[in-house]
Amino acid sequence: QVQVVESGGGLVLAGGSLRLSCAASGRTFSTYLMGWYRQAPGKGRELVARINWSGGSTYYVDSVKGRFTLSRDNAKNTVYLQMNSLKPEDTAVYYCLCATNKGDYWGQGTQVTVPS
């Protein structure tokens, strides 16, 4: 079993910044990738950004390119999402996904609110 724990959400004014953290832990496992998804009220869950653990290649959805940045701490099996220049349309529950050799594991979600 792998536990995925997110932190760092909150309320921030438009133009502000937040940093989300996601830590995966558990008995021996290999991480394939970690990523962030978000789900706004009344909408489906969308991929925001992800990073391949082997090689470190990243993907960002067009709407966050240039504003959001992924980084990671391999030793801690942790990924960070630095979110700058936040907009009201970034308001959503953000979920972390950890894909491993034992399956895919999701965090509980963390709320990000950017008032309009």
Backbone atoms as SQL, in Angstrom:
CREATE TABLE atoms (id INTEGER PRIMARY KEY, chain TEXT, resi INTEGER, resn TEXT, atom TEXT, x REAL, y REAL, z REAL);
INSERT INTO atoms VALUES
  (1, 'A', 1, 'GLN', 'N', 0.850, -1.196, 0.000),
  (2, 'A', 1, 'GLN', 'CA', 0.000, 0.000, 0.000),
  (3, 'A', 1, 'GLN', 'C', 0.886, 1.246, 0.000),
  (4, 'A', 2, 'VAL', 'N', 0.440, 2.247, -0.740),
  (5, 'A', 2, 'VAL', 'CA', 1.163, 3.512, -0.826),
  (6, 'A', 2, 'VAL', 'C', 0.231, 4.613, -0.337),
  (7, 'A', 3, 'GLN', 'N', 0.745, 5.452, 0.533),
  (8, 'A', 3, 'GLN', 'CA', -0.031, 6.585, 1.032),
  (9, 'A', 3, 'GLN', 'C', 0.432, 7.849, 0.311),
  (10, 'A', 4, 'VAL', 'N', -0.545, 8.643, -0.093),
  (11, 'A', 4, 'VAL', 'CA', -0.259, 9.899, -0.797),
  (12, 'A', 4, 'VAL', 'C', -0.895, 11.029, 0.002),
  (13, 'A', 5, 'VAL', 'N', -0.099, 11.979, 0.421),
  (14, 'A', 5, 'VAL', 'CA', -0.582, 13.067, 1.265),
  (15, 'A', 5, 'VAL', 'C', -0.232, 14.405, 0.629),
  (16, 'A', 6, 'GLU', 'N', -1.253, 15.229, 0.429),
  (17, 'A', 6, 'GLU', 'CA', -1.058, 16.549, -0.160),
  (18, 'A', 6, 'GLU', 'C', -1.144, 17.620, 0.923),
  (19, 'A', 7, 'SER', 'N', -0.545, 18.744, 0.639),
  (20, 'A', 7, 'SER', 'CA', -0.669, 19.898, 1.514),
  (21, 'A', 7, 'SER', 'C', -0.396, 21.155, 0.708),
  (22, 'A', 8, 'GLY', 'N', -0.774, 22.291, 1.277),
  (23, 'A', 8, 'GLY', 'CA', -0.406, 23.563, 0.691),
  (24, 'A', 8, 'GLY', 'C', -1.514, 24.348, 0.031),
  (25, 'A', 9, 'GLY', 'N', -2.724, 23.822, -0.003),
  (26, 'A', 9, 'GLY', 'CA', -3.811, 24.583, -0.601),
  (27, 'A', 9, 'GLY', 'C', -4.217, 25.756, 0.271),
  (28, 'A', 10, 'GLY', 'N', -5.150, 26.539, -0.248),
  (29, 'A', 10, 'GLY', 'CA', -5.628, 27.669, 0.520),
  (30, 'A', 10, 'GLY', 'C', -6.324, 28.677, -0.358),
  (31, 'A', 11, 'LEU', 'N', -6.563, 29.849, 0.228),
  (32, 'A', 11, 'LEU', 'CA', -7.192, 30.946, -0.491),
  (33, 'A', 11, 'LEU', 'C', -6.143, 32.003, -0.766),
  (34, 'A', 12, 'VAL', 'N', -6.075, 32.438, -2.000),
  (35, 'A', 12, 'VAL', 'CA', -5.094, 33.449, -2.387),
  (36, 'A', 12, 'VAL', 'C', -5.737, 34.389, -3.400),
  (37, 'A', 13, 'LEU', 'N', -5.376, 35.641, -3.335),
  (38, 'A', 13, 'LEU', 'CA', -5.908, 36.611, -4.285),
  (39, 'A', 13, 'LEU', 'C', -5.318, 36.392, -5.668),
  (40, 'A', 14, 'ALA', 'N', -6.078, 36.809, -6.670),
  (41, 'A', 14, 'ALA', 'CA', -5.599, 36.691, -8.042),
  (42, 'A', 14, 'ALA', 'C', -4.230, 37.355, -8.185),
  (43, 'A', 15, 'GLY', 'N', -3.350, 36.668, -8.887),
  (44, 'A', 15, 'GLY', 'CA', -1.989, 37.145, -9.051),
  (45, 'A', 15, 'GLY', 'C', -1.029, 36.608, -7.997),
  (46, 'A', 16, 'GLY', 'N', -1.563, 35.979, -6.991),
  (47, 'A', 16, 'GLY', 'CA', -0.739, 35.448, -5.920),
  (48, 'A', 16, 'GLY', 'C', -0.169, 34.083, -6.234),
  (49, 'A', 17, 'SER', 'N', 0.486, 33.502, -5.238),
  (50, 'A', 17, 'SER', 'CA', 1.178, 32.226, -5.426),
  (51, 'A', 17, 'SER', 'C', 0.844, 31.261, -4.296),
  (52, 'A', 18, 'LEU', 'N', 0.920, 30.001, -4.614),
  (53, 'A', 18, 'LEU', 'CA', 0.815, 28.919, -3.645),
  (54, 'A', 18, 'LEU', 'C', 1.764, 27.812, -4.072),
  (55, 'A', 19, 'ARG', 'N', 2.204, 27.022, -3.108),
  (56, 'A', 19, 'ARG', 'CA', 2.991, 25.832, -3.430),
  (57, 'A', 19, 'ARG', 'C', 2.320, 24.621, -2.814),
  (58, 'A', 20, 'LEU', 'N', 1.983, 23.672, -3.656),
  (59, 'A', 20, 'LEU', 'CA', 1.406, 22.413, -3.204),
  (60, 'A', 20, 'LEU', 'C', 2.516, 21.373, -3.069),
  (61, 'A', 21, 'SER', 'N', 2.366, 20.537, -2.056),
  (62, 'A', 21, 'SER', 'CA', 3.308, 19.439, -1.848),
  (63, 'A', 21, 'SER', 'C', 2.553, 18.118, -1.858),
  (64, 'A', 22, 'CYS', 'N', 3.224, 17.096, -2.342),
  (65, 'A', 22, 'CYS', 'CA', 2.632, 15.765, -2.364),
  (66, 'A', 22, 'CYS', 'C', 3.720, 14.764, -2.024),
  (67, 'A', 23, 'ALA', 'N', 3.498, 14.019, -0.954),
  (68, 'A', 23, 'ALA', 'CA', 4.478, 13.030, -0.511),
  (69, 'A', 23, 'ALA', 'C', 3.873, 11.639, -0.578),
  (70, 'A', 24, 'ALA', 'N', 4.611, 10.717, -1.171),
  (71, 'A', 24, 'ALA', 'CA', 4.180, 9.323, -1.257),
  (72, 'A', 24, 'ALA', 'C', 5.056, 8.484, -0.343),
  (73, 'A', 25, 'SER', 'N', 4.429, 7.600, 0.410),
  (74, 'A', 25, 'SER', 'CA', 5.173, 6.755, 1.331),
  (75, 'A', 25, 'SER', 'C', 4.536, 5.379, 1.404),
  (76, 'A', 26, 'GLY', 'N', 5.305, 4.433, 1.905),
  (77, 'A', 26, 'GLY', 'CA', 4.801, 3.078, 2.041),
  (78, 'A', 26, 'GLY', 'C', 5.936, 2.085, 1.962),
  (79, 'A', 27, 'ARG', 'N', 5.584, 0.819, 1.954),
  (80, 'A', 27, 'ARG', 'CA', 6.597, -0.222, 1.845),
  (81, 'A', 27, 'ARG', 'C', 7.135, -0.227, 0.426),
  (82, 'A', 28, 'THR', 'N', 8.141, -0.919, 0.202),
  (83, 'A', 28, 'THR', 'CA', 8.932, -0.856, -1.019),
  (84, 'A', 28, 'THR', 'C', 8.065, -0.730, -2.272),
  (85, 'A', 29, 'PHE', 'N', 8.288, 0.345, -3.002),
  (86, 'A', 29, 'PHE', 'CA', 7.601, 0.528, -4.274),
  (87, 'A', 29, 'PHE', 'C', 8.485, 1.369, -5.175),
  (88, 'A', 30, 'SER', 'N', 8.172, 1.312, -6.457),
  (89, 'A', 30, 'SER', 'CA', 8.887, 2.120, -7.440),
  (90, 'A', 30, 'SER', 'C', 7.908, 3.104, -8.059),
  (91, 'A', 31, 'THR', 'N', 8.303, 4.354, -8.064),
  (92, 'A', 31, 'THR', 'CA', 7.449, 5.406, -8.623),
  (93, 'A', 31, 'THR', 'C', 7.703, 5.536, -10.117),
  (94, 'A', 32, 'TYR', 'N', 6.636, 5.547, -10.895),
  (95, 'A', 32, 'TYR', 'CA', 6.752, 5.772, -12.331),
  (96, 'A', 32, 'TYR', 'C', 6.575, 7.244, -12.650),
  (97, 'A', 33, 'LEU', 'N', 5.565, 7.836, -12.064),
  (98, 'A', 33, 'LEU', 'CA', 5.345, 9.265, -12.250),
  (99, 'A', 33, 'LEU', 'C', 4.505, 9.795, -11.105),
  (100, 'A', 34, 'MET', 'N', 4.559, 11.118, -10.948),
  (101, 'A', 34, 'MET', 'CA', 3.685, 11.812, -10.018),
  (102, 'A', 34, 'MET', 'C', 3.105, 13.006, -10.739),
  (103, 'A', 35, 'GLY', 'N', 1.882, 13.309, -10.414),
  (104, 'A', 35, 'GLY', 'CA', 1.237, 14.410, -11.120),
  (105, 'A', 35, 'GLY', 'C', 0.128, 15.034, -10.307),
  (106, 'A', 36, 'TRP', 'N', -0.315, 16.166, -10.806),
  (107, 'A', 36, 'TRP', 'CA', -1.406, 16.901, -10.187),
  (108, 'A', 36, 'TRP', 'C', -2.582, 17.000, -11.163),
  (109, 'A', 37, 'TYR', 'N', -3.745, 16.692, -10.649),
  (110, 'A', 37, 'TYR', 'CA', -4.993, 16.881, -11.359),
  (111, 'A', 37, 'TYR', 'C', -5.818, 17.892, -10.573),
  (112, 'A', 38, 'ARG', 'N', -6.813, 18.455, -11.224),
  (113, 'A', 38, 'ARG', 'CA', -7.718, 19.346, -10.505),
  (114, 'A', 38, 'ARG', 'C', -9.141, 19.147, -11.003),
  (115, 'A', 39, 'GLN', 'N', -10.057, 19.448, -10.090),
  (116, 'A', 39, 'GLN', 'CA', -11.472, 19.340, -10.426),
  (117, 'A', 39, 'GLN', 'C', -12.195, 20.555, -9.881),
  (118, 'A', 40, 'ALA', 'N', -12.713, 21.348, -10.804),
  (119, 'A', 40, 'ALA', 'CA', -13.493, 22.529, -10.440),
  (120, 'A', 40, 'ALA', 'C', -14.951, 22.123, -10.270),
  (121, 'A', 41, 'PRO', 'N', -15.724, 22.916, -9.543),
  (122, 'A', 41, 'PRO', 'CA', -17.138, 22.590, -9.335),
  (123, 'A', 41, 'PRO', 'C', -17.874, 22.396, -10.652),
  (124, 'A', 42, 'GLY', 'N', -18.567, 21.278, -10.780),
  (125, 'A', 42, 'GLY', 'CA', -19.353, 21.011, -11.971),
  (126, 'A', 42, 'GLY', 'C', -18.567, 20.560, -13.171),
  (127, 'A', 43, 'LYS', 'N', -17.268, 20.322, -12.991),
  (128, 'A', 43, 'LYS', 'CA', -16.429, 19.920, -14.119),
  (129, 'A', 43, 'LYS', 'C', -15.735, 18.599, -13.826),
  (130, 'A', 44, 'GLY', 'N', -15.196, 18.009, -14.871),
  (131, 'A', 44, 'GLY', 'CA', -14.448, 16.772, -14.704),
  (132, 'A', 44, 'GLY', 'C', -13.040, 17.023, -14.203),
  (133, 'A', 45, 'ARG', 'N', -12.376, 15.954, -13.831),
  (134, 'A', 45, 'ARG', 'CA', -11.000, 16.076, -13.342),
  (135, 'A', 45, 'ARG', 'C', -10.073, 16.210, -14.544),
  (136, 'A', 46, 'GLU', 'N', -9.170, 17.178, -14.484),
  (137, 'A', 46, 'GLU', 'CA', -8.225, 17.381, -15.585),
  (138, 'A', 46, 'GLU', 'C', -6.789, 17.310, -15.091),
  (139, 'A', 47, 'LEU', 'N', -5.930, 16.813, -15.965),
  (140, 'A', 47, 'LEU', 'CA', -4.504, 16.768, -15.673),
  (141, 'A', 47, 'LEU', 'C', -3.938, 18.176, -15.750),
  (142, 'A', 48, 'VAL', 'N', -3.224, 18.573, -14.720),
  (143, 'A', 48, 'VAL', 'CA', -2.579, 19.880, -14.686),
  (144, 'A', 48, 'VAL', 'C', -1.105, 19.767, -15.065),
  (145, 'A', 49, 'ALA', 'N', -0.404, 18.865, -14.416),
  (146, 'A', 49, 'ALA', 'CA', 1.029, 18.701, -14.663),
  (147, 'A', 49, 'ALA', 'C', 1.464, 17.344, -14.123),
  (148, 'A', 50, 'ARG', 'N', 2.495, 16.795, -14.742),
  (149, 'A', 50, 'ARG', 'CA', 3.036, 15.542, -14.243),
  (150, 'A', 50, 'ARG', 'C', 4.518, 15.484, -14.543),
  (151, 'A', 51, 'ILE', 'N', 5.201, 14.613, -13.796),
  (152, 'A', 51, 'ILE', 'CA', 6.627, 14.441, -13.999),
  (153, 'A', 51, 'ILE', 'C', 6.942, 12.960, -13.997),
  (154, 'A', 52, 'ASN', 'N', 7.685, 12.512, -14.988),
  (155, 'A', 52, 'ASN', 'CA', 8.154, 11.129, -15.025),
  (156, 'A', 52, 'ASN', 'C', 9.318, 10.986, -14.067),
  (157, 'A', 53, 'TRP', 'N', 9.208, 9.980, -13.212),
  (158, 'A', 53, 'TRP', 'CA', 10.230, 9.865, -12.155),
  (159, 'A', 53, 'TRP', 'C', 11.582, 9.468, -12.736),
  (160, 'A', 54, 'SER', 'N', 11.565, 8.672, -13.781),
  (161, 'A', 54, 'SER', 'CA', 12.818, 8.304, -14.423),
  (162, 'A', 54, 'SER', 'C', 13.085, 9.292, -15.554),
  (163, 'A', 55, 'GLY', 'N', 14.033, 10.131, -15.381),
  (164, 'A', 55, 'GLY', 'CA', 14.367, 11.103, -16.415),
  (165, 'A', 55, 'GLY', 'C', 13.882, 12.503, -16.122),
  (166, 'A', 56, 'GLY', 'N', 12.774, 12.613, -15.412),
  (167, 'A', 56, 'GLY', 'CA', 12.311, 13.919, -14.983),
  (168, 'A', 56, 'GLY', 'C', 11.582, 14.744, -16.021),
  (169, 'A', 57, 'SER', 'N', 11.160, 14.125, -17.124),
  (170, 'A', 57, 'SER', 'CA', 10.439, 14.923, -18.119),
  (171, 'A', 57, 'SER', 'C', 9.090, 15.348, -17.547),
  (172, 'A', 58, 'THR', 'N', 8.642, 16.518, -17.973),
  (173, 'A', 58, 'THR', 'CA', 7.422, 17.081, -17.429),
  (174, 'A', 58, 'THR', 'C', 6.403, 17.388, -18.524),
  (175, 'A', 59, 'TYR', 'N', 5.178, 17.475, -18.104),
  (176, 'A', 59, 'TYR', 'CA', 4.075, 17.879, -18.970),
  (177, 'A', 59, 'TYR', 'C', 3.225, 18.884, -18.201),
  (178, 'A', 60, 'TYR', 'N', 2.792, 19.936, -18.908),
  (179, 'A', 60, 'TYR', 'CA', 1.882, 20.916, -18.326),
  (180, 'A', 60, 'TYR', 'C', 0.724, 21.137, -19.284),
  (181, 'A', 61, 'VAL', 'N', -0.468, 21.258, -18.757),
  (182, 'A', 61, 'VAL', 'CA', -1.595, 21.641, -19.592),
  (183, 'A', 61, 'VAL', 'C', -1.387, 23.078, -20.044),
  (184, 'A', 62, 'ASP', 'N', -1.861, 23.406, -21.238),
  (185, 'A', 62, 'ASP', 'CA', -1.579, 24.723, -21.812),
  (186, 'A', 62, 'ASP', 'C', -1.971, 25.876, -20.893),
  (187, 'A', 63, 'SER', 'N', -3.047, 25.721, -20.163),
  (188, 'A', 63, 'SER', 'CA', -3.567, 26.830, -19.364),
  (189, 'A', 63, 'SER', 'C', -2.667, 27.218, -18.196),
  (190, 'A', 64, 'VAL', 'N', -1.710, 26.369, -17.847),
  (191, 'A', 64, 'VAL', 'CA', -0.833, 26.695, -16.714),
  (192, 'A', 64, 'VAL', 'C', 0.622, 26.889, -17.137),
  (193, 'A', 65, 'LYS', 'N', 0.926, 26.655, -18.387),
  (194, 'A', 65, 'LYS', 'CA', 2.307, 26.811, -18.845),
  (195, 'A', 65, 'LYS', 'C', 2.801, 28.221, -18.592),
  (196, 'A', 66, 'GLY', 'N', 4.005, 28.311, -18.055),
  (197, 'A', 66, 'GLY', 'CA', 4.595, 29.599, -17.743),
  (198, 'A', 66, 'GLY', 'C', 4.193, 30.129, -16.377),
  (199, 'A', 67, 'ARG', 'N', 3.224, 29.500, -15.734),
  (200, 'A', 67, 'ARG', 'CA', 2.774, 29.953, -14.407),
  (201, 'A', 67, 'ARG', 'C', 3.034, 28.903, -13.336),
  (202, 'A', 68, 'PHE', 'N', 2.897, 27.633, -13.679),
  (203, 'A', 68, 'PHE', 'CA', 3.075, 26.542, -12.720),
  (204, 'A', 68, 'PHE', 'C', 4.379, 25.807, -13.019),
  (205, 'A', 69, 'THR', 'N', 5.048, 25.365, -11.972),
  (206, 'A', 69, 'THR', 'CA', 6.297, 24.633, -12.134),
  (207, 'A', 69, 'THR', 'C', 6.339, 23.450, -11.178),
  (208, 'A', 70, 'LEU', 'N', 6.672, 22.289, -11.739),
  (209, 'A', 70, 'LEU', 'CA', 6.855, 21.086, -10.934),
  (210, 'A', 70, 'LEU', 'C', 8.314, 20.952, -10.540),
  (211, 'A', 71, 'SER', 'N', 8.534, 20.471, -9.322),
  (212, 'A', 71, 'SER', 'CA', 9.870, 20.060, -8.909),
  (213, 'A', 71, 'SER', 'C', 9.718, 18.832, -8.011),
  (214, 'A', 72, 'ARG', 'N', 10.816, 18.199, -7.719),
  (215, 'A', 72, 'ARG', 'CA', 10.692, 16.967, -6.934),
  (216, 'A', 72, 'ARG', 'C', 11.895, 16.790, -6.030),
  (217, 'A', 73, 'ASP', 'N', 11.683, 15.973, -5.006),
  (218, 'A', 73, 'ASP', 'CA', 12.736, 15.534, -4.113),
  (219, 'A', 73, 'ASP', 'C', 12.711, 14.017, -4.168),
  (220, 'A', 74, 'ASN', 'N', 13.636, 13.445, -4.914),
  (221, 'A', 74, 'ASN', 'CA', 13.622, 11.996, -5.110),
  (222, 'A', 74, 'ASN', 'C', 13.736, 11.239, -3.799),
  (223, 'A', 75, 'ALA', 'N', 14.599, 11.718, -2.936),
  (224, 'A', 75, 'ALA', 'CA', 14.858, 10.997, -1.682),
  (225, 'A', 75, 'ALA', 'C', 13.605, 10.939, -0.811),
  (226, 'A', 76, 'LYS', 'N', 12.772, 11.968, -0.915),
  (227, 'A', 76, 'LYS', 'CA', 11.565, 12.024, -0.097),
  (228, 'A', 76, 'LYS', 'C', 10.326, 11.558, -0.854),
  (229, 'A', 77, 'ASN', 'N', 10.519, 11.165, -2.105),
  (230, 'A', 77, 'ASN', 'CA', 9.386, 10.774, -2.946),
  (231, 'A', 77, 'ASN', 'C', 8.287, 11.832, -2.889),
  (232, 'A', 78, 'THR', 'N', 8.714, 13.057, -3.072),
  (233, 'A', 78, 'THR', 'CA', 7.815, 14.202, -2.939),
  (234, 'A', 78, 'THR', 'C', 7.881, 15.053, -4.194),
  (235, 'A', 79, 'VAL', 'N', 6.725, 15.558, -4.593),
  (236, 'A', 79, 'VAL', 'CA', 6.663, 16.460, -5.723),
  (237, 'A', 79, 'VAL', 'C', 5.999, 17.760, -5.268),
  (238, 'A', 80, 'TYR', 'N', 6.464, 18.852, -5.832),
  (239, 'A', 80, 'TYR', 'CA', 5.957, 20.163, -5.484),
  (240, 'A', 80, 'TYR', 'C', 5.383, 20.827, -6.735),
  (241, 'A', 81, 'LEU', 'N', 4.302, 21.556, -6.557),
  (242, 'A', 81, 'LEU', 'CA', 3.729, 22.337, -7.645),
  (243, 'A', 81, 'LEU', 'C', 3.724, 23.798, -7.218),
  (244, 'A', 82, 'GLN', 'N', 4.626, 24.569, -7.789),
  (245, 'A', 82, 'GLN', 'CA', 4.672, 25.997, -7.526),
  (246, 'A', 82, 'GLN', 'C', 3.708, 26.681, -8.476),
  (247, 'A', 83, 'MET', 'N', 2.728, 27.370, -7.931),
  (248, 'A', 83, 'MET', 'CA', 1.697, 28.015, -8.740),
  (249, 'A', 83, 'MET', 'C', 1.807, 29.523, -8.563),
  (250, 'A', 84, 'ASN', 'N', 2.156, 30.193, -9.637),
  (251, 'A', 84, 'ASN', 'CA', 2.290, 31.649, -9.627),
  (252, 'A', 84, 'ASN', 'C', 1.218, 32.279, -10.509),
  (253, 'A', 85, 'SER', 'N', 1.029, 33.564, -10.339),
  (254, 'A', 85, 'SER', 'CA', 0.071, 34.315, -11.156),
  (255, 'A', 85, 'SER', 'C', -1.285, 33.603, -11.197),
  (256, 'A', 86, 'LEU', 'N', -1.754, 33.229, -10.032),
  (257, 'A', 86, 'LEU', 'CA', -2.993, 32.454, -9.964),
  (258, 'A', 86, 'LEU', 'C', -4.182, 33.276, -10.444),
  (259, 'A', 87, 'LYS', 'N', -5.104, 32.563, -11.075),
  (260, 'A', 87, 'LYS', 'CA', -6.299, 33.179, -11.641),
  (261, 'A', 87, 'LYS', 'C', -7.549, 32.541, -11.013),
  (262, 'A', 88, 'PRO', 'N', -8.672, 33.236, -11.076),
  (263, 'A', 88, 'PRO', 'CA', -9.904, 32.629, -10.540),
  (264, 'A', 88, 'PRO', 'C', -10.218, 31.269, -11.174),
  (265, 'A', 89, 'GLU', 'N', -9.872, 31.121, -12.438),
  (266, 'A', 89, 'GLU', 'CA', -10.162, 29.843, -13.106),
  (267, 'A', 89, 'GLU', 'C', -9.265, 28.700, -12.631),
  (268, 'A', 90, 'ASP', 'N', -8.287, 28.999, -11.789),
  (269, 'A', 90, 'ASP', 'CA', -7.476, 27.940, -11.180),
  (270, 'A', 90, 'ASP', 'C', -8.156, 27.351, -9.943),
  (271, 'A', 91, 'THR', 'N', -9.261, 27.955, -9.534),
  (272, 'A', 91, 'THR', 'CA', -9.980, 27.457, -8.364),
  (273, 'A', 91, 'THR', 'C', -10.460, 26.035, -8.606),
  (274, 'A', 92, 'ALA', 'N', -10.103, 25.141, -7.705),
  (275, 'A', 92, 'ALA', 'CA', -10.446, 23.729, -7.850),
  (276, 'A', 92, 'ALA', 'C', -9.916, 22.969, -6.647),
  (277, 'A', 93, 'VAL', 'N', -10.327, 21.714, -6.561),
  (278, 'A', 93, 'VAL', 'CA', -9.667, 20.782, -5.652),
  (279, 'A', 93, 'VAL', 'C', -8.538, 20.133, -6.447),
  (280, 'A', 94, 'TYR', 'N', -7.354, 20.181, -5.892),
  (281, 'A', 94, 'TYR', 'CA', -6.181, 19.628, -6.554),
  (282, 'A', 94, 'TYR', 'C', -5.851, 18.273, -5.931),
  (283, 'A', 95, 'TYR', 'N', -5.698, 17.291, -6.792),
  (284, 'A', 95, 'TYR', 'CA', -5.413, 15.924, -6.367),
  (285, 'A', 95, 'TYR', 'C', -4.048, 15.495, -6.888),
  (286, 'A', 96, 'CYS', 'N', -3.328, 14.806, -6.051),
  (287, 'A', 96, 'CYS', 'CA', -2.033, 14.260, -6.446),
  (288, 'A', 96, 'CYS', 'C', -2.187, 12.792, -6.800),
  (289, 'A', 97, 'LEU', 'N', -1.546, 12.412, -7.887),
  (290, 'A', 97, 'LEU', 'CA', -1.517, 11.020, -8.318),
  (291, 'A', 97, 'LEU', 'C', -0.084, 10.513, -8.252),
  (292, 'A', 98, 'CYS', 'N', 0.083, 9.342, -7.678),
  (293, 'A', 98, 'CYS', 'CA', 1.375, 8.660, -7.678),
  (294, 'A', 98, 'CYS', 'C', 1.182, 7.316, -8.382),
  (295, 'A', 99, 'ALA', 'N', 1.791, 7.163, -9.537),
  (296, 'A', 99, 'ALA', 'CA', 1.707, 5.915, -10.291),
  (297, 'A', 99, 'ALA', 'C', 2.938, 5.078, -9.972),
  (298, 'A', 100, 'THR', 'N', 2.715, 3.865, -9.518),
  (299, 'A', 100, 'THR', 'CA', 3.810, 3.012, -9.062),
  (300, 'A', 100, 'THR', 'C', 3.685, 1.619, -9.671),
  (301, 'A', 101, 'ASN', 'N', 4.685, 0.810, -9.358),
  (302, 'A', 101, 'ASN', 'CA', 4.654, -0.577, -9.816),
  (303, 'A', 101, 'ASN', 'C', 3.587, -1.383, -9.071),
  (304, 'A', 102, 'LYS', 'N', 2.999, -0.788, -8.030),
  (305, 'A', 102, 'LYS', 'CA', 1.949, -1.458, -7.267),
  (306, 'A', 102, 'LYS', 'C', 0.570, -0.905, -7.600),
  (307, 'A', 103, 'GLY', 'N', 0.510, 0.032, -8.520),
  (308, 'A', 103, 'GLY', 'CA', -0.762, 0.615, -8.902),
  (309, 'A', 103, 'GLY', 'C', -0.743, 2.124, -8.787),
  (310, 'A', 104, 'ASP', 'N', -1.902, 2.722, -9.035),
  (311, 'A', 104, 'ASP', 'CA', -2.046, 4.170, -8.966),
  (312, 'A', 104, 'ASP', 'C', -2.700, 4.553, -7.646),
  (313, 'A', 105, 'TYR', 'N', -2.148, 5.583, -7.021),
  (314, 'A', 105, 'TYR', 'CA', -2.653, 6.022, -5.726),
  (315, 'A', 105, 'TYR', 'C', -2.925, 7.510, -5.768),
  (316, 'A', 106, 'TRP', 'N', -4.045, 7.912, -5.161),
  (317, 'A', 106, 'TRP', 'CA', -4.476, 9.302, -5.137),
  (318, 'A', 106, 'TRP', 'C', -4.452, 9.857, -3.729),
  (319, 'A', 107, 'GLY', 'N', -4.165, 11.135, -3.648),
  (320, 'A', 107, 'GLY', 'CA', -4.313, 11.831, -2.394),
  (321, 'A', 107, 'GLY', 'C', -5.754, 12.219, -2.157),
  (322, 'A', 108, 'GLN', 'N', -6.001, 12.834, -1.013),
  (323, 'A', 108, 'GLN', 'CA', -7.364, 13.175, -0.608),
  (324, 'A', 108, 'GLN', 'C', -7.841, 14.485, -1.236),
  (325, 'A', 109, 'GLY', 'N', -6.925, 15.240, -1.801),
  (326, 'A', 109, 'GLY', 'CA', -7.279, 16.509, -2.417),
  (327, 'A', 109, 'GLY', 'C', -7.037, 17.686, -1.502),
  (328, 'A', 110, 'THR', 'N', -6.678, 18.800, -2.099),
  (329, 'A', 110, 'THR', 'CA', -6.484, 20.032, -1.351),
  (330, 'A', 110, 'THR', 'C', -7.127, 21.175, -2.132),
  (331, 'A', 111, 'GLN', 'N', -7.868, 22.017, -1.448),
  (332, 'A', 111, 'GLN', 'CA', -8.640, 23.076, -2.093),
  (333, 'A', 111, 'GLN', 'C', -7.760, 24.288, -2.373),
  (334, 'A', 112, 'VAL', 'N', -7.861, 24.774, -3.592),
  (335, 'A', 112, 'VAL', 'CA', -7.233, 26.034, -3.974),
  (336, 'A', 112, 'VAL', 'C', -8.355, 26.971, -4.425),
  (337, 'A', 113, 'THR', 'N', -8.420, 28.132, -3.794),
  (338, 'A', 113, 'THR', 'CA', -9.474, 29.099, -4.114),
  (339, 'A', 113, 'THR', 'C', -8.846, 30.443, -4.455),
  (340, 'A', 114, 'VAL', 'N', -9.211, 30.934, -5.627),
  (341, 'A', 114, 'VAL', 'CA', -8.749, 32.248, -6.079),
  (342, 'A', 114, 'VAL', 'C', -10.005, 33.057, -6.379),
  (343, 'A', 115, 'PRO', 'N', -10.413, 33.939, -5.483),
  (344, 'A', 115, 'PRO', 'CA', -11.664, 34.675, -5.684),
  (345, 'A', 115, 'PRO', 'C', -11.594, 35.593, -6.899),
  (346, 'A', 116, 'SER', 'N', -12.733, 35.722, -7.560),
  (347, 'A', 116, 'SER', 'CA', -12.790, 36.627, -8.717),
  (348, 'A', 116, 'SER', 'C', -13.134, 38.036, -8.290);
